[in-house]
Amino acid sequence: MLTMFSGTKIAALPPGVNASPSPQLRARGTGTAAAPTAECKDTAELREERRHIHHEADVVIVGAGIVGCAAAVAFGKQGRSVLLLEKSLKEPDRIVGELLQPGGVNALEKLGMRDCLDGIDAVPCYGYQILYGHESVHIPYPENLITNAPSKAPEGRSFHHGRFISNLRAKARSTPNVTIVETTVTSVVKSDYSGQVAGVSCQTAGQQDYYFGALTLVADGYASKFRKEYLPHQPQVRSKFWGLELIDAELPMPNHGHVILGDAPPILIYQIGTHETRILIDIPDNLPSAAPKNGGVKNHMLNVVLPALPACVQPSLRKAIEDGKLRSMPNSFLPPSTQKQAGLIILGDAMNMRHPLTGGGMTVAFNDVFILSTLLAPDRVPNLEDTTAVLAAMSTFHWQRKNGSSVINILAMALYSLFAANNPYLTMIRNGCFRYFQRGGTSVSEPCGMLAGLITHPFMLVWHFFSVAFYAIWVRLQEVPIWYVPWSVFVEGFMVVWTAACVIGPYLVAEVRR
């Protein structure tokens, strides 16, 4: 059987499958909407019938995670009909998406979803404590950076990922115009003639199924099955974070994230519940201390990580290692790209990733949803079947989102390069970075404001990054004998600046290209 869609053919569907688009969807791709009839009045009852019986909506969303749920709520509140598809609606149990920076909390509030942080034993976070050898520096979130609450100090939140997702799904389920379906999406359905995406093919309870929408929004995470076909870039995996859950750990500075630096790659510690604390240990590929012949990851944790931690944390980590509930996730970099596929939008980790060292992923995600839903709001794009208008909005989205995402992306990758320093010049810059933070003032407040997702000026990031590089040269000069100063200034100094440029340069280029 062949179904007609905007006067063109789409993929053949099995007999008995109702894939005939509504009069509104038939007009999609032409830039105009079909004239309303008595049969297709846009009432809530008929729109719900279209979703449940005919599997048709304005927006079909693949993935009920961070992005998918937020997008469903945003579009549903606008009066758009939404189908939210997820392969499993059980509470997820993952070590990703556990720290939401203040900028993300602010974006969640703008989406009207701040209450999703309630009732999940979420822990307030007020900044970071960086430990470097036997020294430490406090990096609090700077005040007066939240425009809609200028007198309120910024506050992040950390939590169990699964509990937060459950709240987001409950919010989506309670939003008018949204229907959630447990189904496994297997492929997109495209027009045989125009190549425009018309929806998705699924497996529901073992049966072939189809869902159609004016727009298909894919938010299926870092392991996206659709990315390769529609985006020009693929993730680059630099290392893995190995995670453990510490019980009743005593932290040096409660309600703060902790970054432990040393000769080994960086370690993150942050509380995710009243009794639970997450530790994430970065292990690059081919790290000798974690090689199988040397005892693997467990050996690295016992002999490298454990001695590097504050004494108050060590007992809980030792107990967690003995329990052996180790899990890992890849640390990936995926630059964003302009999306030009008619009928399809890819968001979240499926479209853009950065190292999770700075915990900026969810902040980018919620800001992306807010920007996209604003650009596609009914007063700007009344008809999502108007392909020309939607693609124009996506071009605007690509550049407008960079006001927030670029700083977070570049900062995450640049800081990881410094904190996981693997050559003498990166080590000098890392040392200079720590000393730079010790100066206090704007040397702390502005970098931390960028990390928090509240300061979004890329030029400020470049200024501070190279300020760190030059300060690293100054710090080095304080350490060397007088006769070594000329060499340190002209040779080491040049190499430090060159290394800094090589670190940040590729990520700047990745952000400015289409």
N, C-alpha and C positions, 0 to 999 in steps of 0.2 A: 504494500500500500504506500502511495506517495501523498504527502500532505502539502498543500499549497501554502506558501508563506511569503507575503508581499509580492505575490505573482511569480515566485521562484520555487524551485523544489528544495526540500530538505531531505535529510537521510531517511531511507525507508524504515518504517517501524513495523513490528509484528502485527498480524491481524488481531483485532480486539482491543488494541491500545488506543485510548482516546487522546490523540495528540493534535486535534484540530484547534488551532488558536482561536481565541475570541475575536470578535470584530475589531476590537482595539488593537490586539496583537498582530492581526493581519496587515495593519497599516504600518507596522514597524519597519524602519529602514527607508521609508519614503520621505520622512521629515514632516508628515502630516498624520493626524489622527482620524480614524474613521468616524463618521457622523454617529452620535449616540442614538440608540433605538430603545424601544420600550423593554427589549429583552436584556439590554446590558446597562441599565441604569446603575450608576456607581454608588450603590447603597452598600452599607456594611454587610448586610446579609448576603447579597449577591457576590460581593468580593470574597467573602469567606467561602461561599460555595465554589467559586472559581479555584480557590486555593486547595480545598479539601477534595473536591470531586474531579475537577478538570486539571488540577495541578498547574495552574497558571497564576502569575503574579506580576507586579511591576518589577520587583527585584527578587532574584533567586540568589541566596547566599550559601556558599559552600564552606562549612566549618563554623561550629558554634563555640569558638574560643574567644580570646580577648577582642579581636577585631570584628569577628562575625556577629557576636552579641551586641557590641556597641553600635555597629552599622544597622542591625535590625531595629534596635530601639530608635536610633536617629531617624531612619527612613519611615518607620511605623508612626512616629509622632508627627511626621509631616503629612500623614494621610496616604502614604504609599503602601500598596499591598506587598507584603514580604513573606517569602518562604525561606526559612532557615533550616538548612540540612546538616545533620551531624551523624557520623557513623555510630557513635556510642554516647548516650546521654548519662552514663554513669559518671560519678565524680572522678575526675582525673587525678592521678597520683604521679606528679612530675616534679623535677627540681628546677624548672624554668619558671619565669614570671612570678617571682616571689617578692620583689622590691619595686615599689612604685615611687618614683621621685616626686617632689612637690609639683613640678610642672605637669606630671601625669595626673596628680590629684586635682589640679586646677582644671585640666582638660575634662576629666571625669565629671567635675561639677558643671562645666559649661554644657555637657551633654545631658545634664539632669540625672546623673547616675551615681552621685556621691554616696547615696545610701547603700550601694553595693559593698562598701567597706565596713558596714555595720554587721555585728553578730557573727564575725568570723575570727574573733580573738586576734585581730590585727594589732600590730605593735607600732606605735609612733616612732618615726626616725627623724632626728634633728640635724644630721650631718654625719661626718666621718672622723675616725681616729686613724691616722697612719702611723704605723710602727716600723721603724727602720733601724735595725740593729737594737741597741739599747736606748734609743731615743724615740720620741713620739711627737706628733703635732696634731692639734685639734683643728678640724676644718668644719665649722658650723655653717648651716645654710644661712645666707645673708638675709636680713630682714627687709621689709618694705619692698618686696619684688612682686607681690601678687596684686595685680591692678584692681581686681574687684574687692579686695580686702586689704588696703594699704597698711593697716595697723596690725595685721596678723602676721606672726612669724611663720615662715614656710615650714610645712610638715610633710614628710614622706610617710609611707606606710609599708610595712613588710608583713607577710602572711603566708599561710598555706595556699599554694596555687589552686588546688582543687576546690577549696572552700570559696575562693573568690570567683572561680568559674561558675560554680553552682549558683551563686548570687546573681551573676551576670545573666545566666540562662533563665533564672526565675524572673528577672527584670524584663527580659525579652518576651517571655511567655505571657506576662501580664500586660504587655504593651498592645494597644489596639492595632489591628491590621497585620499582626504577626502570627504566623503559624510555624511551629517547630516540628520537624519530621526526623525520626531516626532512620537513616538510610545511608548506604554507602555509594558515594558518587564514583562512577567508573570512567566517565568521559564527558566531553562537552558535545552538544548537538549543534551542528553548523549547517547553514544553507549550502547546498551543493553548488548553487550558482554564484552567490555573492561572497561566500565564506564567512558571513556574519554569524556570530554565536547566538543561538536561539534558546538555549537552556542546557540541561544536563541529562545524561543517562545514568540510572542508578540500579542498585540491587536492594530491594526492600523485602525483608523476611524471605530471602531466597528467590524472589520474583523480579523479573525485569520491570523497570519503572522509568518514567520520564517526568521532568519538571521544566516548565517553560516560563521565561520572563523577558521583559523588555531589556533588562540588564541582568547579567550573571556576574556576581561578585565572588571571586575566589579568595579565600583566606584560610588555606589549608596548611599553613605553618612552614617550618624550615625544611621539611622533607616533602615539599609540594610535588605532586605528580603532574601538575600542569605547567610549571615554570619553564621547563626546557623548551616546550613548543612555542611559547608566546613571549618570552623575554630573552634579550640577547646575552645576558650575563648569567653565570652560574656561581654558586657559593665557593669561596676559597676557605678551606678549613685549616686553621693555624695550629690548633691544639684542642684539648678537651678539658672541660671542668669535671672533676670527680667530686661528687657530693656525699656528705654524711650528715645525719641529723644528730646533734648533740642534745642530751637531756640535762636540764637544769645546769647549764654551763654558766660560770661566772665570768662576765665580760669586763674588761678594763673600764669601759665607758658605756653604760647601759643606754638604750635608745639611740645608738649610733651604729653605723656600719664600720667594720674594721678592715683595714687593708694592711697585710703584713708583707713587708719587702725585705729582701736579703739577697743572698747569692742565688737562691732558687727562684723559680717563677712565682708570681704573686698568689696570695691566699686571701680569700674574702670570708668574713664572718659577720652574720647579722641574725638577729632574733626574729623568728617567724610565728611565735606563739608564747603563751605564758611560760611554758616549760621547754619549748623546742627552739633550738638555734641551728641555723644552717651554716655549714662550712663548705666552701667551694675551693678546690685545690687545682690550680692550672698545671697541666702536664703536657708539654709540647711533644710532638712525635719524636721518637728516637732519643728521649731523655735517658741518659745512661743509668741514673739511679732508679728509674722505673722500668728498666729492661727486664724481660722475663728471666734472663740468666742471673740477674741480681736480686731476684725476689719479687719483681713486678711492682705494681702500684702500692701494694701494702708495705713493701720494703721502703719505698720512697716516703710514705706517710710516717712510718715509725722512725726512720733514721734521718730524714731531712726536715719534714714538716713539723713533727712533734717538738723537737728541740728549739725550733724557731718561734714557737708560740709563747705568749705570756704564760707564766706558771699557773695562773688561775684557770686557764682554759685546758691545760694539758690532761688532767684526769678525765674530763668528759670526752675528749677526743680519743684517748686510749681505750676507753670503754666502747666507744662507737666503732673503732677499728676491730676490737675483739668480737663485737656483734656481727661485723662483716656485711652490713647492708649498704654496699657501695653501689652507686649509680653514676652514670656519666652522660654528658651531652657535648656535642661538638661546638667549638667556638668558631663561628663563621663570619666572613665578610662578604656582603653582596651589595654592590652599589645600585642605586635606583636607576630606572630608565623610563623614558617616555612611553606611554602605552597607546597604541594606535589600532588595536584589534576591535573592530566594531562589535558592540554587544557584550564585551568582556572587560572587567576590571580586576586586577590582582593587587591585593593589599597585604600588609603585615609582613611577617618573616618570609612569606612566599615571594615578596617583591624587594625587600630591603632589610639587610641584617648588618649588625656591627658586633664587636666583641662585647659580651655581657659584663665586662669588668665594671662599667659605670652604671649599670642597671637602668639604661635609658630606653630599652626596647618598648615597654608598655607606654611610656610617655610619647614616643614617636607614634605608636599605634593609635592612641586616643586622639592625639592632635590631628593625625591623618583623617580619621573618621569625621572629626568636627569640620575640618576644611572641606572634605569631599561632600559631606551632606549639605554644607552651606552652598557650595558651588552648584549642586544639583537640586537645590530647594525648588519647590513648585513655582515660586515667584520668579526664578531665573530660568529654569527648564521645566515648563509646565508639562511637557510630554516626554517621558524617557524613551519613547519610540523615535524621537527626533535624533537620529544618529549623528547628524552634523553638529547639533548643539552639545550633545554629550561628549563627542570627541574634542570639541573646542574647550569644554570644561576640564577634560582630562589633561590637555596641554597646559592650561592655567594651573591645575592642581600640581603638576610635576614641578613647576617653578615656585609656586606659593608655599608648598610644604617645606621647601628648603630653608625658609626663615627659621624653622625650628629643628628640622631633622639634620641639617648639615653640620651644625655645631656638635650635636650629640654623636653623630657618626664619626666625624673626624677626631673628636676628643677621645672617644672610646678606643679607636685604633692607635692613635698617637700615644696615649697613656700606656696602653698595653705594651707597645714597642719599648717604651722607657722602663716600665716596671719589670718587664721580662728581659732586661738588657742582656745581650749575648756578645757584645764586643766592648772594648775599653772606652770608646767614645760615647756609646749609649750609656755605659755605666757612669761616666762623668756627668752626662746630662741628667740621669736619674738622681745622682747625688745633688746636683744643682737644683733640681726640681724640689727635693725635700727641703733644702736650705732656703729656697725661694718662698715656700709656704711658711717657713719659720719666721719670715719677716713680718707676717701679719698684714693688716690693712687690706688694700685692694689686691695685693699679691695672693690673698686667700679668698676674699669675698667675691671677686669677679670670676676666677676659675671655678669656684664652688657654685656660683650662680649659673654658670654654663652647664656644669655637671647636673645641677638640679632641674635643668630644662626651663629655667626662668629667664636667663639671658641668652638671646638668640642671634648675636652679632658675630658672623664669621671672622670679621677683621679683628675683633677683640681677641678671638682665639689665636689667630696668627700672631698678634702682638705679644700676647703672654707666652706663647710657645717659644718664640725667638728671644724674648726677654729671659726666659729660663735658660736658653742655650748660652747667651752672653753672661748671665750670672754664673753659670757652670764654669765658664772660663775664669771668672773672677775668683770663685771658690778654689779652683785648681791653683791659681797663682798664690793663694795663701798657704798652700801645702808644700810648694816646691822650694828648694834653696835658690838664692839670688842668682847664681850662675846659670840656673836652668830656665830662668824667666823668658829670655828671648825665644828659646825653643818652644816653651809652653804657649807663648803668645802667638807666634807666627805659624807653627806647625800644628800643635795640638788644637790651638784656637780655630785655625782654618778647618781642621777635620771635624771638630765639634759642630761648627755652623753647617758644614757640608752634610754631616750626618743628620742634623736636625731637618735640613731641607729635604734630604732623601726620605726621611720618615714621614713628614707631613705632606710633601709634594704630591705623591700619587693619590692620596685621599682627597686633596683639594681638586685635582684634575677630575677625579671620579664624580665629584659633586657638581662640577660646572658643565660637564658634557650632557648631551641629551640622552 
